[in-house]
Amino acid sequence: MSLLQWAVAGAAGYAIWRVAQKNREEQAPAAFAQGEESGGNFAKVRSAGTEGMRSDPKRWDKVDQASDESFPASDPPATY
């Protein structure tokens, strides 16, 4: 291969890599707020409350908050 062919192949590979990286960054978890990362944990649990949500709910009361705070647990919150 000539030097020009190597350069073209390298540029094409770099362009494909950049597109793949951009697509990977855009696939953030839908439940997380802007700027909040899922981190390295296995469960990928977001912060509780409306601050950790990407979109704000129309209604949110203390029962919703308690339920959201106890999410990974199997038992319902005691505020019912």
C-alpha positions in Angstrom: 0.0 0.0 0.0 1.2 3.5 -0.7 1.4 6.2 1.9 -1.7 7.9 0.5 -3.8 4.8 0.8 -2.7 4.4 4.4 -3.6 8.0 5.1 -7.1 7.5 3.6 -7.6 4.3 5.5 -6.5 6.0 8.8 -8.8 9.0 8.2 -11.8 6.7 7.4 -11.1 4.7 10.6 -10.9 7.8 12.7 -14.1 9.2 11.3 -16.0 5.9 12.0 -14.6 5.9 15.6 -15.7 9.5 16.2 -19.3 8.7 15.0 -19.4 5.7 17.2 -18.2 7.7 20.2 -20.8 10.4 19.6 -23.6 7.9 19.4 -22.4 6.3 22.6 -22.5 9.6 24.4 -26.0 10.3 23.2 -27.4 7.1 24.7 -27.4 8.2 28.3 -30.1 6.6 30.5 -33.4 8.3 30.0 -34.3 8.5 33.7 -31.2 10.6 34.6 -31.2 14.4 34.7 -28.9 16.4 32.4 -25.4 16.2 33.8 -26.1 13.3 36.2 -24.2 10.2 35.3 -25.1 6.6 36.0 -21.7 5.9 37.4 -20.0 2.5 37.6 -22.6 0.8 39.7 -24.3 -2.3 38.4 -27.9 -1.2 39.2 -27.6 2.3 37.5 -30.0 3.9 40.0 -30.5 7.7 39.8 -30.8 10.1 42.6 -34.2 10.2 44.3 -36.6 13.1 43.8 -37.4 15.4 41.0 -33.9 16.9 40.9 -32.6 13.5 39.5 -35.2 13.3 36.8 -34.8 14.3 33.2 -38.3 15.7 33.0 -40.4 17.2 35.8 -43.6 15.4 36.7 -46.8 17.4 36.7 -47.7 16.2 40.2 -45.4 15.2 42.9 -46.3 14.7 46.6 -44.7 13.2 49.7 -45.9 9.7 48.9 -44.3 9.9 45.4 -41.1 11.2 47.1 -41.1 8.3 49.6 -41.7 5.7 46.9 -39.0 7.2 44.8 -36.5 7.2 47.7 -37.2 3.5 48.4 -37.0 2.3 44.8 -34.5 -0.5 44.9 -36.1 -1.9 48.1 -38.8 -4.5 47.8 -40.9 -3.1 50.6 -43.2 -0.1 50.1 -42.5 3.1 52.1 -44.3 3.4 55.5 -45.9 6.7 54.6 -49.1 5.2 53.0 
